[in-house]
Amino acid sequence: MTDDPGTDRRPTGRILLSSTAAPLAVAAAGALVLRSWHAQLPNPIATHWNLDGTADGFAGLPATIALLLGFGVLFAALGFGLARVADTDPALTRAVAATVTGTVAFVTALIVLVTGSQRGLADAAAASPPGASLLAALGIGVALGAVAAAAVPRWSRGPASPPAADAPRIPLGADELVAWTRSVATGNVTTIVLVAAIGIVAALGVLTRLWILLGLAVLLAVLVALTCSIRVTVDVRGVTVAGLFGWPHLHTPLGAIASASVTDVAPLKHFGGYGYRVAVLGPLRGARGFVLRGGPALVLHRRDGARTLVVVDDAATAAGLVNALVETGPRHPQ
């Protein structure tokens, strides 16, 4: 992916559509589908299964519909409030839209799929556990969350300032071509926790014969392998961050950068965790980027007012090179 400047005006209508109207619409659609199945369902319907796959929790259809609608209203209100708080930050606003819409879509899809599988049953106790439904609902939630985020275009928050007088710089000759690169990986403790969590999920899948958990463990292992190590490169083209196998990939062109700086990042305090993150609160609010561990981070101040960052060793040198390249203008390799 490549950062883009987006539009010049805050798209208020699309923000409300994606963060407030979308979760309401998804929940309402799910409720209508459930209501249309009223005559085909047992009463009550199964809502929970124990580890051996036997239904052990039941509820009436009206209560299930009310729960679904209440969940949609709650998250629509949450999305409206968070979008107002994040109204000046494009990245954070898109994250809000993706989170609230994706969560409501996941819950709605799961309830609809689980309930739909019980149509025609005389007794809900015979209902099958929702293994496949859970995986399908997760896919629907991720897909609709991505659509909600994409529906909110980026917008400019005003021109950013050029590098400050005290910003780090590296002197460059008129015809000098330079590049800087470093790799960074997750810390040992984080890696151990991630591996242990994957192992627990896989073990639960084998012991309970819920093979969906085993599949989830494999998926998590692949994601960890792809994102546990990244390489950061600064050159005449801009700043590129790429995963160990080429994905994820984030490129910020030099022409989109106003300046660079360095800051210390505490993953849990500033970003609430590790990985590709967006800061919701604090001094880095709205900043997004790769946080695989704590420590110094290269911060790119984009010309559209957005900030991207990556925690990496020798961030001061990277920032100095970026500022020097920004001030001397584009250079092309011979």
ABEGO torsion letter per residue (X at the ends): XBBBAEBABBBAAAAAAAAAAAAAAAAAAAAAAAAAAAAABBOBBBABBBAAGBBABBBBAAAAAAAAAAAAAAAAAAAAAAAAAAAABAAAAAAAAAAAAAAAAAAAAAAAAAAAAABGBABAAABBBAAAAAAAAAAAAAAAAAAAAAABBBBBAEBBBBBBAABBBBBBBAABBBBBBBBBBBBAAAAAAAAAAAAAAAAAAAAAGBAAAAAAAAAAAAAAAAAABBBBBBBAAEBBBBBAAGOBBBBBBAAABABBBBBBBBAAAAAGEBEBBBBABEAABGBBEBBABBEBBBBBBBAAGBBBBBBBBGAAAAAAAAAAAAAAEBBBBX
